[in-house]
Amino acid sequence: MQAFKTTGHIYLVDDDASIRAALTSTLERQGYSVNAYADAASFFRHAMPISPAILLLDMRMPGQNGLEAQASLTQSGWTTPVIFISGESLPDQIVQAMKQGASDFLLKPFSMQELLLTIERCLEKDRTLHGALTKTLAVQKLYSRLTPREREIFEQVIKGKSNKQIAEEDGSAAATVKLHRARVLAKMRVDSLAALLTMLTSVDLVQMKQPLTLNTEQVTHF
């Protein structure tokens, strides 16, 4: 079996104690940290957000089944990639799981090599998603400091409009627009339009314009 020298956290939710013990032992030997839970209720009660991480989720469990737990996860705002592990699942359950955003679906018995490869792929996905979220939140914090008028100028500036064009469209003086533009760049901590556009690359502009709701310090990093 290929050895994986990586960092990452694994949430394991499975009602079979023997499977929890076996997977936890094997995954910890591979270098992952693991928290195992007997049911979805225990996971939601005790799990803390960690990134990068993945969730290994059984389909058939007491209380919430896998699909219901996955739906609750989404409603709670968790973005951790979900890998279903199931001994018996109907085709429509697999389809539903994928429609709800599952990253993969492994049927028991699966090889440990297959599981590790899937985990690594999904951990990389979480690293990428979390990196993008962190960047968006950082830019969002800067954007929140702009006044309403500066946000109007911001919108026009990132569309490539000149000071003269902006002034002509809203009836203000070009010198005033120039002043607001300079303040926008200063508050966004860049020294040019090119630098501002580079900053906004891969940033979710819709989310950036929302009120600040998440402190990235709430998420534990590896």
PyMOL CGO cylinders between C-alpha atoms (Angstrom):
from pymol import cmd
from pymol.cgo import CYLINDER

trace = [
    CYLINDER, 0.00, 0.00, 0.00, 1.33, 3.43, -0.94, 0.3, 1, 1, 1, 1, 1, 1,
    CYLINDER, 1.33, 3.43, -0.94, 2.30, 5.61, 2.03, 0.3, 1, 1, 1, 1, 1, 1,
    CYLINDER, 2.30, 5.61, 2.03, 0.84, 9.10, 2.17, 0.3, 1, 1, 1, 1, 1, 1,
    CYLINDER, 0.84, 9.10, 2.17, 2.89, 11.70, 4.00, 0.3, 1, 1, 1, 1, 1, 1,
    CYLINDER, 2.89, 11.70, 4.00, 0.40, 14.50, 4.34, 0.3, 1, 1, 1, 1, 1, 1,
    CYLINDER, 0.40, 14.50, 4.34, -1.49, 16.58, 6.82, 0.3, 1, 1, 1, 1, 1, 1,
    CYLINDER, -1.49, 16.58, 6.82, -5.22, 16.71, 7.14, 0.3, 1, 1, 1, 1, 1, 1,
    CYLINDER, -5.22, 16.71, 7.14, -8.09, 15.88, 9.41, 0.3, 1, 1, 1, 1, 1, 1,
    CYLINDER, -8.09, 15.88, 9.41, -10.68, 13.15, 8.95, 0.3, 1, 1, 1, 1, 1, 1,
    CYLINDER, -10.68, 13.15, 8.95, -14.13, 13.07, 10.48, 0.3, 1, 1, 1, 1, 1, 1,
    CYLINDER, -14.13, 13.07, 10.48, -15.45, 9.50, 10.47, 0.3, 1, 1, 1, 1, 1, 1,
    CYLINDER, -15.45, 9.50, 10.47, -19.16, 8.87, 11.07, 0.3, 1, 1, 1, 1, 1, 1,
    CYLINDER, -19.16, 8.87, 11.07, -20.12, 5.18, 11.10, 0.3, 1, 1, 1, 1, 1, 1,
    CYLINDER, -20.12, 5.18, 11.10, -22.31, 3.23, 13.49, 0.3, 1, 1, 1, 1, 1, 1,
    CYLINDER, -22.31, 3.23, 13.49, -20.15, 0.09, 13.19, 0.3, 1, 1, 1, 1, 1, 1,
    CYLINDER, -20.15, 0.09, 13.19, -17.66, 0.19, 16.07, 0.3, 1, 1, 1, 1, 1, 1,
    CYLINDER, -17.66, 0.19, 16.07, -15.28, -2.29, 14.41, 0.3, 1, 1, 1, 1, 1, 1,
    CYLINDER, -15.28, -2.29, 14.41, -15.11, -0.22, 11.23, 0.3, 1, 1, 1, 1, 1, 1,
    CYLINDER, -15.11, -0.22, 11.23, -14.53, 2.97, 13.23, 0.3, 1, 1, 1, 1, 1, 1,
    CYLINDER, -14.53, 2.97, 13.23, -11.68, 1.33, 15.14, 0.3, 1, 1, 1, 1, 1, 1,
    CYLINDER, -11.68, 1.33, 15.14, -10.05, -0.22, 12.06, 0.3, 1, 1, 1, 1, 1, 1,
    CYLINDER, -10.05, -0.22, 12.06, -10.24, 2.89, 9.91, 0.3, 1, 1, 1, 1, 1, 1,
    CYLINDER, -10.24, 2.89, 9.91, -9.12, 5.19, 12.72, 0.3, 1, 1, 1, 1, 1, 1,
    CYLINDER, -9.12, 5.19, 12.72, -6.06, 3.04, 13.42, 0.3, 1, 1, 1, 1, 1, 1,
    CYLINDER, -6.06, 3.04, 13.42, -5.09, 2.75, 9.75, 0.3, 1, 1, 1, 1, 1, 1,
    CYLINDER, -5.09, 2.75, 9.75, -5.63, 6.41, 8.94, 0.3, 1, 1, 1, 1, 1, 1,
    CYLINDER, -5.63, 6.41, 8.94, -3.72, 7.62, 11.99, 0.3, 1, 1, 1, 1, 1, 1,
    CYLINDER, -3.72, 7.62, 11.99, -0.78, 5.42, 10.95, 0.3, 1, 1, 1, 1, 1, 1,
    CYLINDER, -0.78, 5.42, 10.95, -0.87, 7.25, 7.63, 0.3, 1, 1, 1, 1, 1, 1,
    CYLINDER, -0.87, 7.25, 7.63, -0.41, 10.55, 9.47, 0.3, 1, 1, 1, 1, 1, 1,
    CYLINDER, -0.41, 10.55, 9.47, -3.96, 11.88, 9.53, 0.3, 1, 1, 1, 1, 1, 1,
    CYLINDER, -3.96, 11.88, 9.53, -5.72, 13.10, 12.65, 0.3, 1, 1, 1, 1, 1, 1,
    CYLINDER, -5.72, 13.10, 12.65, -9.08, 11.39, 13.09, 0.3, 1, 1, 1, 1, 1, 1,
    CYLINDER, -9.08, 11.39, 13.09, -12.25, 12.01, 15.08, 0.3, 1, 1, 1, 1, 1, 1,
    CYLINDER, -12.25, 12.01, 15.08, -14.73, 9.14, 14.94, 0.3, 1, 1, 1, 1, 1, 1,
    CYLINDER, -14.73, 9.14, 14.94, -18.44, 9.32, 15.77, 0.3, 1, 1, 1, 1, 1, 1,
    CYLINDER, -18.44, 9.32, 15.77, -21.11, 6.62, 16.06, 0.3, 1, 1, 1, 1, 1, 1,
    CYLINDER, -21.11, 6.62, 16.06, -23.85, 8.76, 14.54, 0.3, 1, 1, 1, 1, 1, 1,
    CYLINDER, -23.85, 8.76, 14.54, -24.56, 12.11, 12.93, 0.3, 1, 1, 1, 1, 1, 1,
    CYLINDER, -24.56, 12.11, 12.93, -25.94, 13.60, 16.15, 0.3, 1, 1, 1, 1, 1, 1,
    CYLINDER, -25.94, 13.60, 16.15, -22.60, 13.01, 17.92, 0.3, 1, 1, 1, 1, 1, 1,
    CYLINDER, -22.60, 13.01, 17.92, -20.73, 14.58, 15.00, 0.3, 1, 1, 1, 1, 1, 1,
    CYLINDER, -20.73, 14.58, 15.00, -22.84, 17.75, 15.01, 0.3, 1, 1, 1, 1, 1, 1,
    CYLINDER, -22.84, 17.75, 15.01, -22.65, 17.95, 18.79, 0.3, 1, 1, 1, 1, 1, 1,
    CYLINDER, -22.65, 17.95, 18.79, -18.88, 17.63, 19.14, 0.3, 1, 1, 1, 1, 1, 1,
    CYLINDER, -18.88, 17.63, 19.14, -17.07, 18.30, 15.82, 0.3, 1, 1, 1, 1, 1, 1,
    CYLINDER, -17.07, 18.30, 15.82, -15.20, 21.57, 15.38, 0.3, 1, 1, 1, 1, 1, 1,
    CYLINDER, -15.20, 21.57, 15.38, -14.37, 23.13, 11.97, 0.3, 1, 1, 1, 1, 1, 1,
    CYLINDER, -14.37, 23.13, 11.97, -10.89, 22.14, 10.80, 0.3, 1, 1, 1, 1, 1, 1,
    CYLINDER, -10.89, 22.14, 10.80, -9.22, 22.60, 7.43, 0.3, 1, 1, 1, 1, 1, 1,
    CYLINDER, -9.22, 22.60, 7.43, -8.03, 20.81, 5.40, 0.3, 1, 1, 1, 1, 1, 1,
    CYLINDER, -8.03, 20.81, 5.40, -10.42, 18.00, 6.27, 0.3, 1, 1, 1, 1, 1, 1,
    CYLINDER, -10.42, 18.00, 6.27, -12.83, 15.47, 4.81, 0.3, 1, 1, 1, 1, 1, 1,
    CYLINDER, -12.83, 15.47, 4.81, -15.86, 13.65, 6.18, 0.3, 1, 1, 1, 1, 1, 1,
    CYLINDER, -15.86, 13.65, 6.18, -16.18, 9.88, 5.78, 0.3, 1, 1, 1, 1, 1, 1,
    CYLINDER, -16.18, 9.88, 5.78, -19.91, 9.34, 6.13, 0.3, 1, 1, 1, 1, 1, 1,
    CYLINDER, -19.91, 9.34, 6.13, -21.80, 6.05, 6.36, 0.3, 1, 1, 1, 1, 1, 1,
    CYLINDER, -21.80, 6.05, 6.36, -25.17, 5.86, 4.62, 0.3, 1, 1, 1, 1, 1, 1,
    CYLINDER, -25.17, 5.86, 4.62, -27.19, 3.62, 6.95, 0.3, 1, 1, 1, 1, 1, 1,
    CYLINDER, -27.19, 3.62, 6.95, -27.07, 4.77, 10.57, 0.3, 1, 1, 1, 1, 1, 1,
    CYLINDER, -27.07, 4.77, 10.57, -29.46, 5.15, 13.48, 0.3, 1, 1, 1, 1, 1, 1,
    CYLINDER, -29.46, 5.15, 13.48, -31.06, 8.58, 13.71, 0.3, 1, 1, 1, 1, 1, 1,
    CYLINDER, -31.06, 8.58, 13.71, -30.14, 10.65, 10.68, 0.3, 1, 1, 1, 1, 1, 1,
    CYLINDER, -30.14, 10.65, 10.68, -29.00, 8.56, 7.74, 0.3, 1, 1, 1, 1, 1, 1,
    CYLINDER, -29.00, 8.56, 7.74, -26.15, 9.68, 5.55, 0.3, 1, 1, 1, 1, 1, 1,
    CYLINDER, -26.15, 9.68, 5.55, -28.26, 11.72, 3.14, 0.3, 1, 1, 1, 1, 1, 1,
    CYLINDER, -28.26, 11.72, 3.14, -30.02, 13.52, 5.98, 0.3, 1, 1, 1, 1, 1, 1,
    CYLINDER, -30.02, 13.52, 5.98, -26.72, 14.24, 7.70, 0.3, 1, 1, 1, 1, 1, 1,
    CYLINDER, -26.72, 14.24, 7.70, -25.29, 15.56, 4.43, 0.3, 1, 1, 1, 1, 1, 1,
    CYLINDER, -25.29, 15.56, 4.43, -28.27, 17.91, 4.04, 0.3, 1, 1, 1, 1, 1, 1,
    CYLINDER, -28.27, 17.91, 4.04, -27.86, 19.13, 7.64, 0.3, 1, 1, 1, 1, 1, 1,
    CYLINDER, -27.86, 19.13, 7.64, -24.16, 19.70, 6.97, 0.3, 1, 1, 1, 1, 1, 1,
    CYLINDER, -24.16, 19.70, 6.97, -24.99, 21.97, 4.03, 0.3, 1, 1, 1, 1, 1, 1,
    CYLINDER, -24.99, 21.97, 4.03, -27.65, 23.84, 6.00, 0.3, 1, 1, 1, 1, 1, 1,
    CYLINDER, -27.65, 23.84, 6.00, -25.14, 24.41, 8.80, 0.3, 1, 1, 1, 1, 1, 1,
    CYLINDER, -25.14, 24.41, 8.80, -22.69, 26.03, 6.40, 0.3, 1, 1, 1, 1, 1, 1,
    CYLINDER, -22.69, 26.03, 6.40, -20.03, 23.30, 6.46, 0.3, 1, 1, 1, 1, 1, 1,
    CYLINDER, -20.03, 23.30, 6.46, -18.09, 23.02, 3.22, 0.3, 1, 1, 1, 1, 1, 1,
    CYLINDER, -18.09, 23.02, 3.22, -15.98, 19.99, 4.20, 0.3, 1, 1, 1, 1, 1, 1,
    CYLINDER, -15.98, 19.99, 4.20, -15.88, 17.49, 1.29, 0.3, 1, 1, 1, 1, 1, 1,
    CYLINDER, -15.88, 17.49, 1.29, -18.01, 14.40, 1.95, 0.3, 1, 1, 1, 1, 1, 1,
    CYLINDER, -18.01, 14.40, 1.95, -16.99, 10.87, 0.97, 0.3, 1, 1, 1, 1, 1, 1,
    CYLINDER, -16.99, 10.87, 0.97, -19.76, 8.33, 1.46, 0.3, 1, 1, 1, 1, 1, 1,
    CYLINDER, -19.76, 8.33, 1.46, -18.78, 4.83, 2.56, 0.3, 1, 1, 1, 1, 1, 1,
    CYLINDER, -18.78, 4.83, 2.56, -21.60, 2.33, 2.37, 0.3, 1, 1, 1, 1, 1, 1,
    CYLINDER, -21.60, 2.33, 2.37, -22.16, -1.42, 2.46, 0.3, 1, 1, 1, 1, 1, 1,
    CYLINDER, -22.16, -1.42, 2.46, -25.60, -1.32, 0.90, 0.3, 1, 1, 1, 1, 1, 1,
    CYLINDER, -25.60, -1.32, 0.90, -27.01, 1.65, -0.97, 0.3, 1, 1, 1, 1, 1, 1,
    CYLINDER, -27.01, 1.65, -0.97, -29.70, 1.92, -3.59, 0.3, 1, 1, 1, 1, 1, 1,
    CYLINDER, -29.70, 1.92, -3.59, -28.80, 3.58, -6.90, 0.3, 1, 1, 1, 1, 1, 1,
    CYLINDER, -28.80, 3.58, -6.90, -31.16, 6.47, -6.16, 0.3, 1, 1, 1, 1, 1, 1,
    CYLINDER, -31.16, 6.47, -6.16, -29.36, 7.08, -2.84, 0.3, 1, 1, 1, 1, 1, 1,
    CYLINDER, -29.36, 7.08, -2.84, -26.02, 7.30, -4.62, 0.3, 1, 1, 1, 1, 1, 1,
    CYLINDER, -26.02, 7.30, -4.62, -27.46, 9.68, -7.21, 0.3, 1, 1, 1, 1, 1, 1,
    CYLINDER, -27.46, 9.68, -7.21, -29.03, 11.82, -4.48, 0.3, 1, 1, 1, 1, 1, 1,
    CYLINDER, -29.03, 11.82, -4.48, -25.78, 11.96, -2.54, 0.3, 1, 1, 1, 1, 1, 1,
    CYLINDER, -25.78, 11.96, -2.54, -23.89, 13.19, -5.59, 0.3, 1, 1, 1, 1, 1, 1,
    CYLINDER, -23.89, 13.19, -5.59, -26.61, 15.73, -6.41, 0.3, 1, 1, 1, 1, 1, 1,
    CYLINDER, -26.61, 15.73, -6.41, -26.27, 17.06, -2.86, 0.3, 1, 1, 1, 1, 1, 1,
    CYLINDER, -26.27, 17.06, -2.86, -22.58, 17.64, -3.46, 0.3, 1, 1, 1, 1, 1, 1,
    CYLINDER, -22.58, 17.64, -3.46, -20.81, 14.50, -2.25, 0.3, 1, 1, 1, 1, 1, 1,
    CYLINDER, -20.81, 14.50, -2.25, -17.23, 14.33, -3.49, 0.3, 1, 1, 1, 1, 1, 1,
    CYLINDER, -17.23, 14.33, -3.49, -17.24, 10.54, -3.89, 0.3, 1, 1, 1, 1, 1, 1,
    CYLINDER, -17.24, 10.54, -3.89, -19.11, 7.36, -3.00, 0.3, 1, 1, 1, 1, 1, 1,
    CYLINDER, -19.11, 7.36, -3.00, -17.23, 4.19, -2.02, 0.3, 1, 1, 1, 1, 1, 1,
    CYLINDER, -17.23, 4.19, -2.02, -19.01, 0.88, -1.60, 0.3, 1, 1, 1, 1, 1, 1,
    CYLINDER, -19.01, 0.88, -1.60, -17.79, -1.53, 1.09, 0.3, 1, 1, 1, 1, 1, 1,
    CYLINDER, -17.79, -1.53, 1.09, -15.62, -3.47, 0.89, 0.3, 1, 1, 1, 1, 1, 1,
    CYLINDER, -15.62, -3.47, 0.89, -13.23, -0.99, -0.70, 0.3, 1, 1, 1, 1, 1, 1,
    CYLINDER, -13.23, -0.99, -0.70, -9.45, -1.21, -0.79, 0.3, 1, 1, 1, 1, 1, 1,
    CYLINDER, -9.45, -1.21, -0.79, -7.48, 1.01, 1.57, 0.3, 1, 1, 1, 1, 1, 1,
    CYLINDER, -7.48, 1.01, 1.57, -5.47, 2.23, -1.40, 0.3, 1, 1, 1, 1, 1, 1,
    CYLINDER, -5.47, 2.23, -1.40, -8.67, 3.40, -3.09, 0.3, 1, 1, 1, 1, 1, 1,
    CYLINDER, -8.67, 3.40, -3.09, -9.78, 5.14, 0.09, 0.3, 1, 1, 1, 1, 1, 1,
    CYLINDER, -9.78, 5.14, 0.09, -6.44, 6.90, 0.60, 0.3, 1, 1, 1, 1, 1, 1,
    CYLINDER, -6.44, 6.90, 0.60, -6.34, 8.15, -2.97, 0.3, 1, 1, 1, 1, 1, 1,
    CYLINDER, -6.34, 8.15, -2.97, -9.88, 9.48, -2.61, 0.3, 1, 1, 1, 1, 1, 1,
    CYLINDER, -9.88, 9.48, -2.61, -9.05, 11.14, 0.70, 0.3, 1, 1, 1, 1, 1, 1,
    CYLINDER, -9.05, 11.14, 0.70, -5.98, 12.85, -0.76, 0.3, 1, 1, 1, 1, 1, 1,
    CYLINDER, -5.98, 12.85, -0.76, -7.94, 14.16, -3.73, 0.3, 1, 1, 1, 1, 1, 1,
    CYLINDER, -7.94, 14.16, -3.73, -10.67, 15.53, -1.48, 0.3, 1, 1, 1, 1, 1, 1,
    CYLINDER, -10.67, 15.53, -1.48, -8.22, 17.05, 0.99, 0.3, 1, 1, 1, 1, 1, 1,
    CYLINDER, -8.22, 17.05, 0.99, -6.62, 18.93, -1.89, 0.3, 1, 1, 1, 1, 1, 1,
    CYLINDER, -6.62, 18.93, -1.89, -10.09, 20.13, -2.88, 0.3, 1, 1, 1, 1, 1, 1,
    CYLINDER, -10.09, 20.13, -2.88, -10.67, 21.41, 0.64, 0.3, 1, 1, 1, 1, 1, 1,
    CYLINDER, -10.67, 21.41, 0.64, -7.28, 23.15, 0.70, 0.3, 1, 1, 1, 1, 1, 1,
    CYLINDER, -7.28, 23.15, 0.70, -8.17, 24.94, -2.52, 0.3, 1, 1, 1, 1, 1, 1,
    CYLINDER, -8.17, 24.94, -2.52, -11.67, 25.89, -1.34, 0.3, 1, 1, 1, 1, 1, 1,
    CYLINDER, -11.67, 25.89, -1.34, -10.43, 27.10, 2.02, 0.3, 1, 1, 1, 1, 1, 1,
    CYLINDER, -10.43, 27.10, 2.02, -7.64, 29.09, 0.41, 0.3, 1, 1, 1, 1, 1, 1,
    CYLINDER, -7.64, 29.09, 0.41, -10.15, 30.84, -1.84, 0.3, 1, 1, 1, 1, 1, 1,
    CYLINDER, -10.15, 30.84, -1.84, -12.46, 31.50, 1.11, 0.3, 1, 1, 1, 1, 1, 1,
    CYLINDER, -12.46, 31.50, 1.11, -9.62, 32.91, 3.19, 0.3, 1, 1, 1, 1, 1, 1,
    CYLINDER, -9.62, 32.91, 3.19, -8.63, 35.24, 0.36, 0.3, 1, 1, 1, 1, 1, 1,
    CYLINDER, -8.63, 35.24, 0.36, -12.23, 36.38, -0.17, 0.3, 1, 1, 1, 1, 1, 1,
    CYLINDER, -12.23, 36.38, -0.17, -12.65, 37.11, 3.54, 0.3, 1, 1, 1, 1, 1, 1,
    CYLINDER, -12.65, 37.11, 3.54, -9.40, 39.10, 3.63, 0.3, 1, 1, 1, 1, 1, 1,
    CYLINDER, -9.40, 39.10, 3.63, -10.52, 41.23, 0.68, 0.3, 1, 1, 1, 1, 1, 1,
    CYLINDER, -10.52, 41.23, 0.68, -14.02, 41.47, 2.16, 0.3, 1, 1, 1, 1, 1, 1,
    CYLINDER, -14.02, 41.47, 2.16, -12.55, 42.98, 5.33, 0.3, 1, 1, 1, 1, 1, 1,
    CYLINDER, -12.55, 42.98, 5.33, -10.82, 45.69, 3.30, 0.3, 1, 1, 1, 1, 1, 1,
    CYLINDER, -10.82, 45.69, 3.30, -13.91, 46.32, 1.17, 0.3, 1, 1, 1, 1, 1, 1,
    CYLINDER, -13.91, 46.32, 1.17, -16.07, 46.76, 4.30, 0.3, 1, 1, 1, 1, 1, 1,
    CYLINDER, -16.07, 46.76, 4.30, -14.07, 49.90, 5.14, 0.3, 1, 1, 1, 1, 1, 1,
    CYLINDER, -14.07, 49.90, 5.14, -15.16, 51.71, 1.96, 0.3, 1, 1, 1, 1, 1, 1,
    CYLINDER, -15.16, 51.71, 1.96, -17.86, 54.34, 2.25, 0.3, 1, 1, 1, 1, 1, 1,
    CYLINDER, -17.86, 54.34, 2.25, -21.01, 53.98, 0.09, 0.3, 1, 1, 1, 1, 1, 1,
    CYLINDER, -21.01, 53.98, 0.09, -19.62, 56.53, -2.37, 0.3, 1, 1, 1, 1, 1, 1,
    CYLINDER, -19.62, 56.53, -2.37, -16.25, 54.78, -2.49, 0.3, 1, 1, 1, 1, 1, 1,
    CYLINDER, -16.25, 54.78, -2.49, -18.02, 51.51, -3.25, 0.3, 1, 1, 1, 1, 1, 1,
    CYLINDER, -18.02, 51.51, -3.25, -19.74, 53.18, -6.19, 0.3, 1, 1, 1, 1, 1, 1,
    CYLINDER, -19.74, 53.18, -6.19, -16.35, 54.33, -7.47, 0.3, 1, 1, 1, 1, 1, 1,
    CYLINDER, -16.35, 54.33, -7.47, -14.93, 50.86, -6.80, 0.3, 1, 1, 1, 1, 1, 1,
    CYLINDER, -14.93, 50.86, -6.80, -17.58, 49.31, -9.06, 0.3, 1, 1, 1, 1, 1, 1,
    CYLINDER, -17.58, 49.31, -9.06, -16.81, 51.70, -11.88, 0.3, 1, 1, 1, 1, 1, 1,
    CYLINDER, -16.81, 51.70, -11.88, -13.04, 51.45, -11.49, 0.3, 1, 1, 1, 1, 1, 1,
    CYLINDER, -13.04, 51.45, -11.49, -12.94, 47.65, -11.72, 0.3, 1, 1, 1, 1, 1, 1,
    CYLINDER, -12.94, 47.65, -11.72, -14.96, 47.93, -14.94, 0.3, 1, 1, 1, 1, 1, 1,
    CYLINDER, -14.96, 47.93, -14.94, -12.05, 49.88, -16.38, 0.3, 1, 1, 1, 1, 1, 1,
    CYLINDER, -12.05, 49.88, -16.38, -13.72, 53.29, -16.50, 0.3, 1, 1, 1, 1, 1, 1,
    CYLINDER, -13.72, 53.29, -16.50, -11.57, 56.40, -16.33, 0.3, 1, 1, 1, 1, 1, 1,
    CYLINDER, -11.57, 56.40, -16.33, -12.08, 59.26, -13.90, 0.3, 1, 1, 1, 1, 1, 1,
    CYLINDER, -12.08, 59.26, -13.90, -13.49, 61.37, -16.73, 0.3, 1, 1, 1, 1, 1, 1,
    CYLINDER, -13.49, 61.37, -16.73, -15.98, 58.68, -17.77, 0.3, 1, 1, 1, 1, 1, 1,
    CYLINDER, -15.98, 58.68, -17.77, -17.18, 58.20, -14.20, 0.3, 1, 1, 1, 1, 1, 1,
    CYLINDER, -17.18, 58.20, -14.20, -17.55, 61.95, -13.71, 0.3, 1, 1, 1, 1, 1, 1,
    CYLINDER, -17.55, 61.95, -13.71, -19.52, 62.36, -16.94, 0.3, 1, 1, 1, 1, 1, 1,
    CYLINDER, -19.52, 62.36, -16.94, -21.89, 59.54, -16.01, 0.3, 1, 1, 1, 1, 1, 1,
    CYLINDER, -21.89, 59.54, -16.01, -22.74, 60.69, -12.48, 0.3, 1, 1, 1, 1, 1, 1,
    CYLINDER, -22.74, 60.69, -12.48, -22.33, 64.43, -12.94, 0.3, 1, 1, 1, 1, 1, 1,
    CYLINDER, -22.33, 64.43, -12.94, -19.49, 64.88, -10.48, 0.3, 1, 1, 1, 1, 1, 1,
    CYLINDER, -19.49, 64.88, -10.48, -16.18, 66.64, -10.99, 0.3, 1, 1, 1, 1, 1, 1,
    CYLINDER, -16.18, 66.64, -10.99, -13.29, 64.60, -12.36, 0.3, 1, 1, 1, 1, 1, 1,
    CYLINDER, -13.29, 64.60, -12.36, -11.06, 65.88, -9.55, 0.3, 1, 1, 1, 1, 1, 1,
    CYLINDER, -11.06, 65.88, -9.55, -13.54, 64.57, -6.97, 0.3, 1, 1, 1, 1, 1, 1,
    CYLINDER, -13.54, 64.57, -6.97, -13.65, 61.18, -8.67, 0.3, 1, 1, 1, 1, 1, 1,
    CYLINDER, -13.65, 61.18, -8.67, -9.86, 61.11, -8.70, 0.3, 1, 1, 1, 1, 1, 1,
    CYLINDER, -9.86, 61.11, -8.70, -9.82, 61.74, -4.93, 0.3, 1, 1, 1, 1, 1, 1,
    CYLINDER, -9.82, 61.74, -4.93, -12.33, 58.95, -4.27, 0.3, 1, 1, 1, 1, 1, 1,
    CYLINDER, -12.33, 58.95, -4.27, -10.38, 56.62, -6.54, 0.3, 1, 1, 1, 1, 1, 1,
    CYLINDER, -10.38, 56.62, -6.54, -7.19, 57.28, -4.59, 0.3, 1, 1, 1, 1, 1, 1,
    CYLINDER, -7.19, 57.28, -4.59, -9.00, 56.57, -1.33, 0.3, 1, 1, 1, 1, 1, 1,
    CYLINDER, -9.00, 56.57, -1.33, -10.39, 53.30, -2.72, 0.3, 1, 1, 1, 1, 1, 1,
    CYLINDER, -10.39, 53.30, -2.72, -6.94, 52.09, -3.69, 0.3, 1, 1, 1, 1, 1, 1,
    CYLINDER, -6.94, 52.09, -3.69, -5.48, 53.16, -0.36, 0.3, 1, 1, 1, 1, 1, 1,
    CYLINDER, -5.48, 53.16, -0.36, -8.17, 51.38, 1.67, 0.3, 1, 1, 1, 1, 1, 1,
    CYLINDER, -8.17, 51.38, 1.67, -7.81, 48.26, -0.47, 0.3, 1, 1, 1, 1, 1, 1,
    CYLINDER, -7.81, 48.26, -0.47, -4.04, 48.48, 0.18, 0.3, 1, 1, 1, 1, 1, 1,
    CYLINDER, -4.04, 48.48, 0.18, -2.97, 48.55, -3.45, 0.3, 1, 1, 1, 1, 1, 1,
    CYLINDER, -2.97, 48.55, -3.45, -1.21, 51.24, -5.45, 0.3, 1, 1, 1, 1, 1, 1,
    CYLINDER, -1.21, 51.24, -5.45, -2.76, 50.75, -8.88, 0.3, 1, 1, 1, 1, 1, 1,
    CYLINDER, -2.76, 50.75, -8.88, -5.80, 49.46, -10.74, 0.3, 1, 1, 1, 1, 1, 1,
    CYLINDER, -5.80, 49.46, -10.74, -3.73, 46.56, -12.03, 0.3, 1, 1, 1, 1, 1, 1,
    CYLINDER, -3.73, 46.56, -12.03, -2.86, 45.56, -8.47, 0.3, 1, 1, 1, 1, 1, 1,
    CYLINDER, -2.86, 45.56, -8.47, -6.52, 45.82, -7.44, 0.3, 1, 1, 1, 1, 1, 1,
    CYLINDER, -6.52, 45.82, -7.44, -7.63, 43.59, -10.32, 0.3, 1, 1, 1, 1, 1, 1,
    CYLINDER, -7.63, 43.59, -10.32, -4.91, 41.09, -9.43, 0.3, 1, 1, 1, 1, 1, 1,
    CYLINDER, -4.91, 41.09, -9.43, -6.16, 41.07, -5.82, 0.3, 1, 1, 1, 1, 1, 1,
    CYLINDER, -6.16, 41.07, -5.82, -9.68, 40.31, -7.01, 0.3, 1, 1, 1, 1, 1, 1,
    CYLINDER, -9.68, 40.31, -7.01, -8.59, 37.31, -9.07, 0.3, 1, 1, 1, 1, 1, 1,
    CYLINDER, -8.59, 37.31, -9.07, -10.43, 34.19, -7.85, 0.3, 1, 1, 1, 1, 1, 1,
    CYLINDER, -10.43, 34.19, -7.85, -12.29, 36.25, -5.23, 0.3, 1, 1, 1, 1, 1, 1,
    CYLINDER, -12.29, 36.25, -5.23, -16.04, 35.68, -4.90, 0.3, 1, 1, 1, 1, 1, 1,
    CYLINDER, -16.04, 35.68, -4.90, -17.21, 39.25, -5.55, 0.3, 1, 1, 1, 1, 1, 1,
    CYLINDER, -17.21, 39.25, -5.55, -20.79, 38.50, -4.48, 0.3, 1, 1, 1, 1, 1, 1,
    CYLINDER, -20.79, 38.50, -4.48, -19.64, 37.14, -1.12, 0.3, 1, 1, 1, 1, 1, 1,
    CYLINDER, -19.64, 37.14, -1.12, -17.11, 39.96, -0.76, 0.3, 1, 1, 1, 1, 1, 1,
    CYLINDER, -17.11, 39.96, -0.76, -19.92, 42.51, -0.83, 0.3, 1, 1, 1, 1, 1, 1,
    CYLINDER, -19.92, 42.51, -0.83, -21.86, 40.78, 1.95, 0.3, 1, 1, 1, 1, 1, 1,
    CYLINDER, -21.86, 40.78, 1.95, -21.53, 41.88, 5.60, 0.3, 1, 1, 1, 1, 1, 1,
    CYLINDER, -21.53, 41.88, 5.60, -18.65, 40.22, 7.42, 0.3, 1, 1, 1, 1, 1, 1,
    CYLINDER, -18.65, 40.22, 7.42, -20.02, 37.04, 9.00, 0.3, 1, 1, 1, 1, 1, 1,
    CYLINDER, -20.02, 37.04, 9.00, -17.06, 34.69, 9.48, 0.3, 1, 1, 1, 1, 1, 1,
    CYLINDER, -17.06, 34.69, 9.48, -13.82, 35.11, 11.31, 0.3, 1, 1, 1, 1, 1, 1,
    CYLINDER, -13.82, 35.11, 11.31, -11.20, 32.83, 9.73, 0.3, 1, 1, 1, 1, 1, 1,
    CYLINDER, -11.20, 32.83, 9.73, -9.69, 32.35, 13.19, 0.3, 1, 1, 1, 1, 1, 1,
    CYLINDER, -9.69, 32.35, 13.19, -12.74, 30.21, 13.97, 0.3, 1, 1, 1, 1, 1, 1,
    CYLINDER, -12.74, 30.21, 13.97, -11.32, 27.53, 11.69, 0.3, 1, 1, 1, 1, 1, 1,
    CYLINDER, -11.32, 27.53, 11.69, -8.34, 25.49, 12.85, 0.3, 1, 1, 1, 1, 1, 1,
    CYLINDER, -8.34, 25.49, 12.85, -5.56, 25.18, 10.26, 0.3, 1, 1, 1, 1, 1, 1,
    CYLINDER, -5.56, 25.18, 10.26, -2.99, 22.47, 9.76, 0.3, 1, 1, 1, 1, 1, 1,
]
cmd.load_cgo(trace, "trace")
